[in-house]
Amino acid sequence: MQAADLTFEAIPLLGAIGKQAGRLSAITEAVVRLEGRADELHDAGLKAVFRAELETHPMAYLVGSAVYGHLEAVVDRFEDVANEIHRLVIEHG
């Protein structure tokens, strides 16, 4: 949600990219940090689901693994958007 909120904030600022370069850079840095944290949470979540569910409920592990994978992929896409915004800031800055 935080990555979505930051991206939502960044989009209107693109209309004044030169004037808003500082804020846009701060937003993209924050999204990249969030993606790193999402990677950590993904790994921790998979380990927790593996320990808790594999022996007793193997299907729960598969479902949990898929959910964590999809959530991590979503945050990766927000990082892709942040990287593109950062590229635009550099080009127009």
C-alpha positions in Angstrom: 0.0 0.0 0.0 2.8 2.4 0.8 4.4 1.9 -2.7 1.0 2.5 -4.3 0.5 5.7 -2.2 3.9 7.0 -3.2 3.3 6.2 -6.8 -0.1 7.9 -6.6 1.7 11.0 -5.2 4.4 10.9 -7.9 2.2 10.8 -11.0 0.8 14.3 -10.8 4.3 15.7 -10.1 5.5 14.5 -13.4 3.8 17.5 -15.0 6.4 19.7 -13.4 9.3 17.4 -13.5 12.0 20.0 -13.2 10.4 21.8 -10.3 9.5 18.6 -8.5 12.7 16.7 -9.2 13.7 16.7 -5.5 10.4 15.3 -4.3 10.2 12.8 -7.2 13.7 11.5 -6.3 12.7 11.1 -2.7 9.6 9.2 -3.7 11.6 6.9 -6.0 14.2 6.2 -3.3 11.4 5.4 -0.8 9.8 2.9 -3.2 13.1 1.2 -3.8 13.6 0.9 -0.1 10.1 -0.6 0.3 10.9 -3.1 -2.4 14.0 -4.2 -0.5 11.9 -4.6 2.6 9.3 -6.5 0.6 12.0 -9.0 -0.4 12.9 -9.5 3.2 9.3 -10.0 4.2 8.8 -12.4 1.3 11.7 -14.6 2.4 10.7 -14.5 6.1 7.1 -15.3 5.1 8.0 -18.3 3.0 10.2 -19.6 5.8 7.4 -19.2 8.3 4.8 -20.9 6.1 7.3 -23.7 5.3 7.9 -24.4 9.0 4.3 -24.1 10.0 2.5 -25.8 7.2 4.6 -28.2 5.1 4.4 -31.3 7.2 0.7 -31.0 8.3 -0.8 -29.0 5.4 1.3 -29.1 2.2 -1.4 -27.4 0.2 -1.3 -24.4 2.7 2.4 -24.0 1.9 1.7 -24.0 -1.8 -1.0 -21.4 -1.4 1.0 -19.3 1.0 4.0 -19.5 -1.3 1.9 -18.3 -4.2 0.4 -15.4 -2.2 3.8 -14.2 -1.1 5.1 -14.6 -4.6 2.3 -12.5 -6.1 2.6 -9.8 -3.5 6.4 -9.6 -4.0 5.8 -9.3 -7.8 3.4 -6.4 -7.3 6.0 -4.5 -5.3 8.6 -5.3 -8.0 6.4 -3.6 -10.5 6.1 -0.5 -8.3 9.9 -0.5 -8.2 9.9 -0.7 -12.0 7.7 2.4 -12.1 9.9 4.2 -9.6 13.0 3.4 -11.7 11.2 4.8 -14.8 10.2 8.0 -12.9 13.8 8.3 -11.7 15.1 8.0 -15.3 12.7 10.7 -16.4 13.9 13.0 -13.6 17.5 12.5 -14.7 16.6 13.1 -18.4 14.6 16.3 -17.7 16.5 17.5 -14.6 
